[in-house]
Amino acid sequence: MENATAATTQPTGTHNGGFSGQHWDLFRTFLDQVSSKVDEDELAIMKTICLTYLPKKDLDTVQDARTLFEELVARLLLSRDNLDVLEDLLRTCAREDLIGKLELYKQLRKREMTCEQCSSQQHTSEQHRGSGPELVRSTSIPGIKFKFDPNTAHRSLKFSNKSTVVSRDVEGAKHRHVPKRPERFVDGPYRAGNPLVLGDVAITSGKHYWEISVNESTIYIIGIAYRSTRRDERLGDNATSWILDRTGNDYETRHAGKPHKLKLDPHPVRIGILLDYEAGRVSFFDAETRRKLYTFKDHFANPVCPAFGVWDGELTLHTGLKAIRDLENQPSFSR
């Protein structure tokens, strides 16, 4: 425990993973909140969540919250370049959130004990159904890793944090050399510009999940598009893109120019997208509440890419996340 204390109060050496003072203050605050409050069952939930970042053999030695996060820091998993891990843990492991998940965890343990009397096949099946998948970051649906693809980006967009954050910089674009490329989005007929970009991955099969923090942005587009989608058209205005569009307080989904109005209150700050290529389905979720916002059902005939547009503020990617198996079956947002 002395090492754990030192690791959180002395951000020096290799264990700080490049933390800034602000990040360490956030980290210490979180440890102070949980270190004296987490019981054995709640720690087990946190370990389950952290399986995304640490192998099981390392988690087996963890006895309390401080040593759990000391291990994450020691492995350089909580660093400036991977701060989304800390943000996820802060959001997911908040005390009020853990209380809600504690009963789900106990139900899962009860189900596992019951399944010990079943056949091996039944045991495997039950482990992945019922309340168990409510645990955040279950391994049921794999996350996909990608970044924004600057080669497709409208010239007004700029990127940071290794192309995982995008914002619009119209003035700066006047002084930047942006090479012309056939895959780059252009303004076309849009007076407000067409600041769009695709992800650097093309999906042709499987189920995949990712999230986007919209931060302070109030005008944005997120969704998917064919890699071949026209670069002089707005996402959602054609039959090759499926998107969620926010303009101020107004939300709508759009495909082939057909809008569907949504009433979202409060405003989602982090949005999850679940793509099932074979089923022709893409769903949008409030990533914090797991509430389904909307689902498109179609047929995909070409490679699709994550697709984005931003007019103010910035968008931040969170990829490589594992989604719960029952995410598709979550209730829809009241519209």
C-alpha positions as CSV (number, residue, x, y, z in Angstrom):
1,M,0.0,0.0,0.0
2,E,3.0,2.3,0.5
3,N,3.9,1.9,-3.1
4,A,0.3,2.7,-4.1
5,T,0.3,5.9,-2.1
6,A,3.6,6.9,-3.6
7,A,2.4,6.2,-7.1
8,T,-0.5,8.6,-6.7
9,T,1.2,11.4,-4.9
10,Q,4.5,11.5,-6.6
11,P,4.1,11.8,-10.3
12,T,7.7,11.1,-11.2
13,G,9.6,8.4,-13.1
14,T,8.1,5.9,-15.4
15,H,5.0,5.2,-13.3
16,N,3.3,8.5,-14.2
17,G,3.0,7.5,-17.8
18,G,3.3,11.2,-18.9
19,F,0.5,12.5,-16.6
20,S,0.1,16.3,-16.4
21,G,-0.5,17.8,-12.9
22,Q,-4.2,18.3,-13.9
23,H,-4.5,14.6,-14.8
24,W,-2.8,13.5,-11.5
25,D,-5.2,15.7,-9.5
26,L,-8.1,14.0,-11.2
27,F,-6.6,10.6,-10.6
28,R,-6.0,11.3,-6.9
29,T,-9.5,12.6,-6.4
30,F,-10.9,9.5,-7.8
31,L,-8.8,7.3,-5.6
32,D,-9.8,9.3,-2.6
33,Q,-13.5,8.7,-3.5
34,V,-13.2,5.0,-3.9
35,S,-10.4,3.7,-1.7
36,S,-12.3,3.6,1.5
37,K,-15.7,2.8,0.0
38,V,-15.2,-0.1,-2.3
39,D,-16.2,-3.5,-0.9
40,E,-15.2,-6.9,-2.2
41,D,-18.1,-7.2,-4.7
42,E,-17.7,-3.7,-6.0
43,L,-13.9,-4.3,-6.5
44,A,-14.9,-7.5,-8.5
45,I,-17.0,-5.3,-10.8
46,M,-14.1,-2.9,-11.3
47,K,-11.8,-5.8,-12.1
48,T,-14.3,-7.0,-14.6
49,I,-14.3,-3.6,-16.3
50,C,-10.5,-3.5,-16.2
51,L,-10.2,-6.8,-18.1
52,T,-10.4,-4.6,-21.1
53,Y,-7.0,-3.1,-20.2
54,L,-5.2,-5.8,-18.1
55,P,-4.8,-9.5,-18.4
56,K,-6.6,-11.6,-15.8
57,K,-3.3,-12.9,-14.2
58,D,-2.4,-9.3,-13.2
59,L,-5.9,-8.6,-11.8
60,D,-5.7,-11.8,-9.6
61,T,-3.1,-10.1,-7.4
62,V,-5.2,-6.9,-6.9
63,Q,-6.6,-6.6,-3.4
64,D,-8.1,-3.1,-3.3
65,A,-8.9,-0.1,-5.5
66,R,-5.6,1.6,-5.0
67,T,-3.5,-1.4,-6.1
68,L,-5.8,-1.9,-9.0
69,F,-5.1,1.6,-10.4
70,E,-1.5,1.5,-9.4
71,E,-1.2,-1.5,-11.7
72,L,-2.8,0.4,-14.5
73,V,-0.4,3.3,-14.0
74,A,2.6,1.0,-13.7
75,R,1.6,-0.6,-17.1
76,L,1.4,2.9,-18.6
77,L,-2.2,2.4,-19.4
78,L,-3.2,5.6,-17.7
79,S,-1.2,8.1,-19.7
80,R,-1.7,11.3,-21.6
81,D,-1.9,9.3,-24.8
82,N,-4.5,7.0,-23.4
83,L,-6.4,9.3,-21.1
84,D,-9.7,7.9,-22.3
85,V,-9.1,4.9,-20.1
86,L,-9.1,7.1,-17.0
87,E,-12.1,8.9,-18.2
88,D,-14.0,5.6,-18.8
89,L,-13.1,4.4,-15.3
90,L,-14.0,7.6,-13.7
91,R,-17.4,7.5,-15.4
92,T,-18.0,3.8,-15.0
93,C,-16.7,3.3,-11.5
94,A,-18.4,6.3,-9.8
95,R,-19.9,5.3,-6.5
96,E,-23.5,5.8,-7.6
97,D,-22.9,3.8,-10.7
98,L,-21.3,0.9,-8.8
99,I,-24.2,0.7,-6.4
100,G,-26.5,0.1,-9.4
101,K,-24.2,-2.5,-10.9
102,L,-23.7,-4.3,-7.6
103,E,-27.0,-6.1,-7.8
104,L,-26.4,-7.0,-11.4
105,Y,-23.1,-8.5,-10.4
106,K,-24.6,-10.5,-7.6
107,Q,-27.2,-11.8,-10.0
108,L,-24.5,-12.8,-12.4
109,R,-22.6,-14.7,-9.7
110,K,-25.8,-16.5,-8.7
111,R,-26.5,-17.4,-12.3
112,E,-22.9,-18.7,-12.7
113,M,-23.3,-20.9,-9.6
114,T,-26.5,-22.4,-11.0
115,C,-24.8,-23.1,-14.3
116,E,-22.2,-25.2,-12.6
117,Q,-24.9,-27.9,-12.5
118,C,-25.5,-27.5,-16.2
119,S,-23.6,-28.9,-19.2
120,S,-20.6,-27.1,-20.4
121,Q,-22.5,-25.8,-23.4
122,Q,-25.4,-24.5,-21.2
123,H,-22.9,-22.9,-18.9
124,T,-21.3,-21.0,-21.7
125,S,-24.7,-19.9,-23.0
126,E,-26.1,-18.7,-19.7
127,Q,-22.9,-16.7,-18.9
128,H,-23.7,-14.5,-21.8
129,R,-27.4,-13.9,-21.2
130,G,-29.7,-12.2,-18.7
131,S,-28.4,-9.6,-16.3
132,G,-24.7,-10.4,-16.8
133,P,-24.2,-8.5,-20.0
134,E,-25.3,-5.3,-18.3
135,L,-21.8,-5.1,-16.9
136,V,-20.1,-2.4,-18.9
137,R,-17.5,-3.5,-21.4
138,S,-18.5,-7.1,-21.6
139,T,-16.5,-9.0,-24.2
140,S,-19.6,-10.0,-26.1
141,I,-19.2,-7.5,-29.0
142,P,-15.6,-6.6,-30.0
143,G,-14.6,-3.0,-30.3
144,I,-12.9,-1.8,-33.5
145,K,-9.9,0.5,-33.4
146,F,-9.5,3.3,-35.9
147,K,-8.7,7.0,-36.1
148,F,-9.9,9.9,-38.2
149,D,-8.5,9.7,-41.7
150,P,-7.0,13.1,-42.6
151,N,-6.8,12.2,-46.2
152,T,-10.6,12.2,-46.4
153,A,-11.0,15.3,-44.3
154,H,-12.4,18.7,-45.5
155,R,-9.6,21.2,-45.6
156,S,-11.1,23.2,-42.7
157,L,-10.7,20.3,-40.2
158,K,-7.7,19.9,-37.9
159,F,-6.7,16.9,-35.8
160,S,-5.0,16.3,-32.5
161,N,-4.1,13.6,-30.1
162,K,-2.9,11.2,-32.8
163,S,-6.0,11.9,-35.1
164,T,-8.5,10.9,-32.4
165,V,-9.8,14.5,-31.9
166,V,-11.2,16.7,-34.7
167,S,-12.4,20.3,-34.7
168,R,-13.1,22.9,-37.4
169,D,-10.6,25.7,-37.9
170,V,-11.7,27.8,-40.9
171,E,-9.2,30.6,-40.3
172,G,-6.3,28.3,-39.8
173,A,-7.1,26.4,-42.9
174,K,-6.4,29.6,-44.9
175,H,-2.7,29.3,-43.9
176,R,-2.3,25.6,-44.1
177,H,-1.2,23.7,-47.1
178,V,-3.8,20.9,-47.6
179,P,-3.0,18.7,-50.6
180,K,-5.8,18.0,-53.0
181,R,-7.0,14.4,-53.0
182,P,-9.9,12.7,-54.7
183,E,-11.0,11.2,-51.4
184,R,-11.2,14.6,-49.6
185,F,-14.6,16.1,-48.8
186,V,-15.3,19.5,-50.5
187,D,-17.9,22.2,-49.9
188,G,-20.0,21.4,-52.9
189,P,-23.2,23.5,-52.9
190,Y,-23.3,24.0,-49.1
191,R,-22.9,27.6,-47.9
192,A,-22.1,26.5,-44.4
193,G,-19.3,24.3,-45.7
194,N,-19.0,20.6,-45.6
195,P,-16.6,19.8,-42.8
196,L,-16.7,16.0,-43.0
197,V,-14.2,13.2,-42.4
198,L,-14.3,9.4,-42.5
199,G,-12.6,6.9,-40.1
200,D,-9.5,5.1,-41.5
201,V,-11.2,1.7,-41.5
202,A,-13.5,0.0,-44.0
203,I,-15.9,-2.5,-42.6
204,T,-17.2,-5.4,-44.7
205,S,-18.5,-7.8,-42.1
206,G,-19.2,-8.4,-38.4
207,K,-20.5,-6.4,-35.4
208,H,-18.5,-3.4,-34.3
209,Y,-18.9,-0.7,-31.6
210,W,-17.3,2.7,-31.0
211,E,-18.1,5.9,-29.1
212,I,-17.7,9.6,-29.7
213,S,-17.6,12.4,-27.1
214,V,-19.2,15.4,-28.5
215,N,-17.7,17.7,-25.9
216,E,-19.0,21.3,-26.3
217,S,-20.1,20.7,-29.9
218,T,-23.7,21.7,-30.7
219,I,-23.5,21.2,-34.5
220,Y,-22.3,17.8,-35.6
221,I,-22.9,14.7,-37.7
222,I,-22.0,11.1,-36.7
223,G,-22.8,7.8,-38.3
224,I,-21.5,5.7,-41.2
225,A,-21.0,6.0,-44.9
226,Y,-19.9,3.9,-47.8
227,R,-16.2,4.4,-48.4
228,S,-17.3,5.4,-52.0
229,T,-19.7,8.1,-50.8
230,R,-19.6,11.3,-52.9
231,R,-17.3,13.9,-51.4
232,D,-19.3,16.9,-52.5
233,E,-22.5,15.8,-50.8
234,R,-23.6,16.2,-47.1
235,L,-23.7,13.0,-45.1
236,G,-27.3,11.8,-44.8
237,D,-28.4,13.6,-47.9
238,N,-27.6,10.6,-50.1
239,A,-28.3,6.8,-50.1
240,T,-24.8,6.0,-49.1
241,S,-24.8,7.3,-45.6
242,W,-26.7,6.8,-42.3
243,I,-26.3,9.6,-39.7
244,L,-27.4,11.3,-36.5
245,D,-27.4,15.1,-36.9
246,R,-27.5,17.7,-34.2
247,T,-28.1,21.4,-34.9
248,G,-28.4,23.3,-31.6
249,N,-31.3,21.8,-29.7
250,D,-32.6,19.9,-32.8
251,Y,-31.8,16.3,-33.5
252,E,-32.6,14.1,-36.4
253,T,-31.4,10.9,-38.1
254,R,-31.1,11.0,-41.9
255,H,-30.6,8.7,-44.8
256,A,-31.2,9.4,-48.5
257,G,-32.3,12.9,-47.6
258,K,-35.2,11.6,-45.4
259,P,-35.1,13.0,-41.9
260,H,-36.5,11.5,-38.7
261,K,-36.8,14.0,-35.9
262,L,-35.7,13.1,-32.3
263,K,-36.3,14.8,-29.0
264,L,-33.3,14.2,-26.8
265,D,-33.3,15.7,-23.4
266,P,-30.8,15.8,-21.8
267,H,-28.3,16.2,-24.6
268,P,-26.1,13.1,-24.9
269,V,-22.4,14.0,-24.3
270,R,-21.1,10.6,-25.4
271,I,-22.7,8.6,-28.2
272,G,-22.2,4.9,-29.0
273,I,-22.6,3.4,-32.4
274,L,-23.2,-0.3,-33.0
275,L,-22.8,-1.6,-36.5
276,D,-24.0,-5.1,-37.6
277,Y,-22.9,-5.3,-41.2
278,E,-24.6,-8.6,-42.1
279,A,-27.9,-7.5,-40.5
280,G,-27.8,-4.2,-42.3
281,R,-28.3,-2.4,-39.0
282,V,-26.6,0.6,-37.3
283,S,-27.8,1.8,-33.9
284,F,-27.1,5.0,-31.9
285,F,-27.0,5.0,-28.1
286,D,-26.5,7.4,-25.3
287,A,-23.2,5.8,-24.1
288,E,-23.7,6.9,-20.5
289,T,-27.2,5.6,-20.0
290,R,-27.1,2.8,-22.7
291,R,-30.4,4.2,-24.0
292,K,-31.0,3.4,-27.6
293,L,-31.6,6.6,-29.6
294,Y,-32.4,5.2,-33.1
295,T,-31.7,2.2,-35.4
296,F,-31.4,2.2,-39.1
297,K,-32.3,-1.1,-40.8
298,D,-31.0,-1.4,-44.4
299,H,-28.8,-3.6,-46.6
300,F,-25.0,-2.8,-47.0
301,A,-23.6,-3.7,-50.3
302,N,-20.2,-1.9,-50.0
303,P,-17.5,-1.3,-47.4
304,V,-18.7,1.2,-44.8
305,C,-16.6,3.7,-42.8
306,P,-17.3,5.6,-39.6
307,A,-18.3,9.1,-40.7
308,F,-18.3,12.5,-38.9
309,G,-18.9,16.2,-39.4
310,V,-18.3,19.0,-37.0
311,W,-19.1,22.7,-37.2
312,D,-18.3,23.9,-33.7
313,G,-16.4,22.5,-30.7
314,E,-14.7,19.1,-31.2
315,L,-15.4,15.4,-31.5
316,T,-13.3,12.8,-29.6
317,L,-13.1,9.2,-30.7
318,H,-13.1,6.3,-28.2
319,T,-12.3,3.0,-30.0
320,G,-11.4,-0.5,-29.1
321,L,-14.2,-0.6,-26.6
322,K,-16.2,-3.8,-26.1
323,A,-20.0,-3.5,-26.0
324,I,-22.5,-5.5,-24.1
325,R,-24.2,-8.3,-26.0
326,D,-27.7,-7.1,-25.2
327,L,-27.0,-3.5,-26.2
328,E,-29.1,-3.9,-29.3
329,N,-32.1,-4.9,-27.1
330,Q,-31.9,-1.8,-24.9
331,P,-35.2,0.2,-24.9
332,S,-35.5,3.1,-27.3
333,F,-35.5,6.7,-26.2
334,S,-39.0,8.1,-26.0
335,R,-39.7,10.1,-29.1
